[in-house]
Amino acid sequence: MAVIKKNELSTMSRKAIEEKILELKRTILELHGEGKKEKVKPLKKAIAKLKTMLSLSEKNQGLNIPSK
């Protein structure tokens, strides 16, 4: 099952994307703590996809998103 659905991703705002990234990072930490490191890869891919969406929206719309 996908972490984020395609139609959900296209309708997310910048703030929602940033919140989702934080949520996924917390989930990764929880999985590492439980010893389930094999379940982390899909979450990392989802974070990368979300960061790409932020970057593309910044380039296309000229948003001033502070880099972290």
Protein Blocks (a to p, Z undefined) as FASTA:
>chain_A
ZZbdfklmmmpcfklmmmmmmmmmmmmmmmmmnopaklmmmmmmmmmmmmmmmmmmmmmn
opacddZZ
